[in-house]
Amino acid sequence: MKHNTPAQEVKSLETLFFTFFKIGLFTFGGGWSIVAQMQKLYVEQEKVITSEELLDLTSVGRSLPGTMIGNVAMLYGYRVAGVAGGMACLFGMILPPLAVLAVITQFYTAFQNNLWVAAAMRGIRAAVVPIMISAVLGMVGSAFRYPPCYAVMLLVIALYLFFNVNCVYLVVIGAVCGLLIAEFYERKGDKKHDGAA
């Protein structure tokens, strides 16, 4: 098994930090627009992870305490370069918004009442919606690997919208349904192999 030299490891951490710094600096609209950038870069261009793996990272990141995108950055970095990689991605992601927030906090009243800032924010919100939709559409195929997954989605939507079920319970329901569905299809596959043999 090939091991990276210390210099290669540092270069890898620098690459992760600056990649996520750039994502954090030029991304508006929260977690889903950042996931869309990760989909474009890591799934479509560099092909270092699959759509399904990114969806898994997003699902876990969404389920954990804290901000979704901070969790996703940490999980991705940990996956490719251990704890140091996770920290590089996390700090790269949060430093740009932190700097912007520090400036806005100092001039909050001026920004709040500025018509030009309000107009720019409306335009940014309009531009962010298609980016978020593209992220969701890019992961739909991975989320619905088996036909019963559509039924699980409809069940969870109904429970959330009409019965106000807590999101924690919805995640647990999804996990249990996923395990049962996977088990069913694996057994079905085993029976097919047994019949063929």
C-alpha positions as CSV (number, residue, x, y, z in Angstrom):
1,M,0.0,0.0,0.0
2,K,1.4,3.4,-1.1
3,H,1.8,6.0,1.7
4,N,2.0,9.7,1.1
5,T,5.1,11.5,2.2
6,P,4.7,14.4,4.8
7,A,5.1,16.9,2.0
8,Q,2.4,15.2,-0.1
9,E,0.1,15.1,2.9
10,V,0.6,18.9,3.5
11,K,-0.1,19.6,-0.2
12,S,-3.2,17.5,0.0
13,L,-4.4,19.4,3.1
14,E,-3.6,22.7,1.4
15,T,-5.6,21.7,-1.6
16,L,-8.6,20.7,0.5
17,F,-8.4,23.9,2.5
18,F,-8.3,26.2,-0.5
19,T,-10.9,24.3,-2.4
20,F,-13.4,24.6,0.4
21,F,-12.3,28.2,1.1
22,K,-13.2,29.0,-2.5
23,I,-16.5,27.2,-2.2
24,G,-17.3,29.0,1.1
25,L,-16.3,32.4,-0.4
26,F,-18.3,32.2,-3.6
27,T,-21.4,30.3,-2.5
28,F,-24.7,31.9,-1.5
29,G,-27.9,30.2,-0.4
30,G,-26.7,27.9,2.3
31,G,-26.0,24.2,2.4
32,W,-27.7,23.0,-0.7
33,S,-25.9,25.4,-3.0
34,I,-22.6,24.2,-1.5
35,V,-23.6,20.6,-2.1
36,A,-24.3,21.5,-5.7
37,Q,-20.8,22.8,-6.1
38,M,-19.4,19.6,-4.5
39,Q,-21.5,17.6,-6.9
40,K,-20.1,19.4,-9.8
41,L,-16.5,19.3,-8.7
42,Y,-16.1,16.0,-6.9
43,V,-18.7,13.8,-8.6
44,E,-18.8,15.1,-12.2
45,Q,-15.4,16.6,-12.8
46,E,-12.9,14.8,-10.6
47,K,-15.0,11.7,-10.1
48,V,-13.5,11.0,-6.6
49,I,-16.9,10.2,-5.1
50,T,-20.2,9.0,-6.5
51,S,-23.5,10.8,-6.3
52,E,-24.6,8.1,-3.8
53,E,-21.7,8.8,-1.6
54,L,-22.3,12.5,-1.6
55,L,-25.9,11.9,-0.8
56,D,-24.8,9.7,2.1
57,L,-22.5,12.4,3.4
58,T,-25.3,15.0,3.1
59,S,-27.8,12.7,4.8
60,V,-25.5,12.1,7.8
61,G,-24.4,15.8,7.9
62,R,-28.1,16.9,7.9
63,S,-28.9,14.4,10.7
64,L,-26.1,15.5,13.1
65,P,-26.2,18.5,15.4
66,G,-24.7,21.7,14.0
67,T,-24.8,23.2,10.5
68,M,-25.3,20.7,7.6
69,I,-22.6,22.1,5.4
70,G,-20.0,22.2,8.2
71,N,-20.8,18.6,9.0
72,V,-20.6,17.6,5.3
73,A,-17.3,19.4,4.8
74,M,-15.9,17.7,7.9
75,L,-17.1,14.3,6.7
76,Y,-15.8,14.7,3.2
77,G,-12.4,15.8,4.5
78,Y,-12.2,13.0,7.0
79,R,-13.1,10.5,4.2
80,V,-10.2,11.6,2.0
81,A,-7.5,12.6,4.5
82,G,-8.5,11.7,8.0
83,V,-9.1,14.1,10.9
84,A,-6.6,16.7,9.5
85,G,-8.4,16.6,6.2
86,G,-11.8,17.1,7.9
87,M,-10.4,20.1,9.8
88,A,-8.9,21.6,6.6
89,C,-12.2,21.4,4.8
90,L,-14.2,22.7,7.8
91,F,-12.0,25.7,8.4
92,G,-11.7,26.4,4.7
93,M,-15.5,26.4,4.5
94,I,-16.3,28.6,7.5
95,L,-13.5,31.3,7.3
96,P,-15.0,33.3,4.4
97,P,-18.5,33.5,5.8
98,L,-17.1,34.3,9.2
99,A,-15.1,37.2,7.7
100,V,-18.1,38.5,5.8
101,L,-20.3,38.3,8.9
102,A,-17.7,40.2,11.0
103,V,-17.8,43.0,8.4
104,I,-21.7,43.0,8.2
105,T,-22.0,43.0,12.0
106,Q,-20.0,46.2,12.2
107,F,-22.2,47.9,9.6
108,Y,-25.5,46.0,10.1
109,T,-27.7,49.0,10.4
110,A,-26.4,50.6,7.2
111,F,-26.7,47.3,5.3
112,Q,-30.2,46.6,6.7
113,N,-31.7,49.9,5.5
114,N,-29.7,50.1,2.2
115,L,-32.0,49.7,-0.9
116,W,-29.1,48.5,-3.1
117,V,-28.1,45.8,-0.6
118,A,-31.8,44.6,-0.4
119,A,-32.1,44.6,-4.2
120,A,-28.8,42.6,-4.5
121,M,-30.0,40.1,-1.9
122,R,-33.3,39.6,-3.9
123,G,-31.3,38.9,-7.0
124,I,-29.0,36.5,-5.1
125,R,-32.0,34.6,-3.7
126,A,-33.4,34.2,-7.3
127,A,-30.1,32.9,-8.6
128,V,-29.6,30.4,-5.8
129,V,-32.9,28.6,-6.3
130,P,-31.9,26.9,-9.6
131,I,-28.5,26.0,-8.1
132,M,-30.2,24.3,-5.2
133,I,-32.6,22.5,-7.6
134,S,-29.7,21.2,-9.6
135,A,-28.1,19.7,-6.5
136,V,-31.3,17.9,-5.6
137,L,-31.9,16.6,-9.1
138,G,-28.3,15.4,-9.3
139,M,-28.8,13.2,-6.3
140,V,-32.3,11.9,-7.0
141,G,-31.1,8.8,-8.9
142,S,-28.9,7.8,-5.9
143,A,-31.6,8.4,-3.4
144,F,-34.2,6.2,-5.2
145,R,-32.2,3.1,-5.9
146,Y,-35.2,0.8,-5.3
147,P,-38.8,1.5,-6.3
148,P,-40.1,1.3,-2.7
149,C,-37.9,4.4,-1.9
150,Y,-40.5,6.6,-3.6
151,A,-43.2,5.2,-1.2
152,V,-40.9,6.0,1.8
153,M,-40.5,9.6,0.4
154,L,-44.2,10.1,0.2
155,L,-44.7,8.6,3.6
156,V,-42.2,11.0,5.2
157,I,-43.6,14.0,3.3
158,A,-47.1,13.1,4.6
159,L,-45.9,12.6,8.2
160,Y,-44.0,15.9,8.1
161,L,-46.7,18.1,6.5
162,F,-49.9,16.7,7.8
163,F,-48.9,15.1,11.2
164,N,-46.0,17.5,12.2
165,V,-43.8,14.5,13.0
166,N,-40.4,15.5,14.4
167,C,-37.5,15.3,11.9
168,V,-35.5,13.0,14.2
169,Y,-38.3,10.4,14.0
170,L,-38.5,10.8,10.2
171,V,-34.8,10.1,9.8
172,V,-35.2,7.0,12.0
173,I,-38.2,5.9,9.9
174,G,-36.2,6.4,6.8
175,A,-33.2,4.4,8.1
176,V,-35.4,1.5,9.2
177,C,-37.3,1.5,5.9
178,G,-33.9,1.6,4.0
179,L,-32.6,-1.4,6.0
180,L,-35.8,-3.4,5.3
181,I,-35.9,-2.5,1.6
182,A,-32.2,-3.4,1.2
183,E,-32.7,-6.7,3.0
184,F,-35.7,-7.6,0.8
185,Y,-33.8,-6.9,-2.4
186,E,-30.7,-8.7,-1.2
187,R,-32.7,-11.8,-0.3
188,K,-34.5,-11.5,-3.7
189,G,-31.1,-11.4,-5.4
190,D,-29.8,-14.4,-3.4
191,K,-32.9,-16.4,-4.4
192,K,-32.3,-15.6,-8.1
193,H,-28.7,-16.8,-7.8
194,D,-29.8,-20.0,-6.0
195,G,-32.4,-20.6,-8.8
196,A,-29.8,-20.1,-11.5
197,A,-27.3,-22.4,-9.8
